[in-house]
Amino acid sequence: MTPSEQEIVRKAAAGNRAAFHQLVLEHSHAMFRLAWRLTCDESLAEDIVQEAFLKAWRKLGDFKLQSSFRSWLHRIVVNTAMDQLRTRSKREKIETSEPDWSLSQQGVTAAKHDLQIDVQEQTRAAMMNLSDTERTALMLRHFEGHSIQEIAQILNLTTNACKQTVFRAVKKMRIELQPLVAT
């Protein structure tokens, strides 16, 4: 965390709403992207981010400046998303819109576009077949770029358990996507 971000966090923890608003503006897009990838539901992701920032505001006094604010906030978003998914899955089968796992489609021919859509659909289905913890660990590692230590902290796991979770998720994805790779 940069010295300027530490100062903003200190001010926000002291009750400065403008400083907290600055943190929200700086981190809201990344937190939404994470929540959306975890839930595949835009509306639910918005609710999760809103709830996570409320929790962050209430708990900011407990935040230790030893870790990054981003990692701390990711943990809140992940925990909030997992709670929401557990609650929601008990009530109903989740039917969601699919996230865009693809790269930019500029200059893609129609045939490549169709193949890309197929790969995107199969990747989404494979991701949704992972457990919540596996999907979260995989996304934090490969989409968000967190280290194993950061993911372990976010998911409240030991480093070894985190490594195993990421390994299992990658292995399951390889198995699920094997027919795609072979074609």
N, C-alpha and C positions, 0 to 999 in steps of 0.2 A: 504494500500500500504506500502510495506516495505521501510525502509530508503534507501536501495540500489536502489530500483526501482524508488524512488523519485529522487534520484541523476541522474539516467540514463535519466529520463524524463526531468529534468532540463537541462542536457547537450544537449539532442535532441532538446528541445525548443530553446536553444541558437544557434542551427544550426549545431551541431555535428552529422554528417551523420553516423558515426560508432555507436553512441549511439542509433540513431533511427533504424539502421539496427539490433541492438541487441533486440530492442522492437519488431520489425517485426518477427524476428526468434522466440522469446518467445511466441508471440500471434497468429501467422499466422495459425497454425493448428486449434486452437479453433475457430478462426474467419471463417475459411473455413467450418468447421463442422456446425457452426451456419447458414451460408449463404446457404449451401447445404440443410439443413433441411428446411429452409424457401422457397427455390425455387425448390427443387427436381431436379436440373439440374446442373451437375458438371461444365460444361463450364461457365454457367451464374454465378455460385458461385465463380469461379476463377476470373471472371471479377469484380464481386462485391467486393471481398476482395482486389483486386488490386486498384480499385477506392477508397475504404474506406481508405486504407493506404495512398493514395495520399492526400485525404481530411484531414486525421489526420496530415500528415506532414505540410500541409498548415495552419492548425488551431491549431497546438500544442502550439503556443504562447498564445492562448485563454484558454487553459486547466488550470483549477484551481486544485491545488493539494489536495483539500478538499475531492474529491471523488476518487474512484479507477480508474486507467488508463484502466483497463479491462472493467469496466462498461461504461466508456466514449467511448471506442472503440466499444463495443457492440452496443451502440446507433448509432454510425456512420454506422456500418454494417447493422443494422436493417433498418435505414432510407434509405440507399442506396438500399438495397434489395427491400423494399416496393416501392420505386420510379421505379426501374427496372421492377418489376412485374406489376405495373400500366401501364407503358409505353408499355410493351410487350403485356399485355392482351388487350390493345386497338388495337394493330396491328394484333394479331393472337391468336388462341387458343393454349395454351401451352401444348405441348406433352413432357413429361419428363420421365427420368429414375426414378425408385423408390429408395428412400433411404433405407438403411438397418436399420430397426427399431428393428431387432431381436437381441437376445443375441448370444453368440458363439454357433456354431452348432456342436461342438466336442461331440462325443458320442451320437448323436441323432439318433434314429432309423429312418427308412424310413417313417413309419407312422407318427411319431412325426414331422419329417422334413416336410412332406406334410401339416400337421396341422399348423405348425409354418409358413410356406409360406402363407397359407390361412389367418392366423391371421395378418401377416405382410401386406398383400395386403389390407385387410379390414381396418386395422389401417391407412395405407397410404391414402386410399380413404376417410376415416372419417376425417383425418387431413386436406386434401385438400378441404373438404366441409366447413371448418371453414373460417371465414373472415381472412384477412391478420393479423389484429390486434389480434384476438383471437388465431390464430395459433402461432404468435410470442410470445404472453404472455404465452401461455401454454408451449411452448418450453423453453423459458427463465426460467420459474418456475420449470418445472419437468425434463427437460433434462440438463439445464445449472446450475440449483441450485441457481438462483438469488432470493433475497428476494422481497416481494411485493414492498417495497420502491424503490429498485434498478430498478425493471421493470417499475414502474411508472415514474421514472426519464428517463429511456431509451426511453419509448414510449411517453413521454411528457403528461402523464395523472395524475390526482389526485390519491391519494392512494385508495380512495373509488372506483373510476372508474376502476382502475387496478384490485382491488379485484373482482368487478363485471365481468370484462372481463375474468379473469381466471375462475371464477365460471361458467359463461356461456359456456366457452369452454369445461370445464370438464363435465358439464351437457349434452352438445351436443354429446360429445364423448361417454358418458355412453349410451345415447339413441341409437346412431348409432351402438355401439358395444354390445348392449343388447342381440341380438340373438346369438352372439358368447359366451357370458357368460352363457347363458341358456343351451347351448349344452354340 
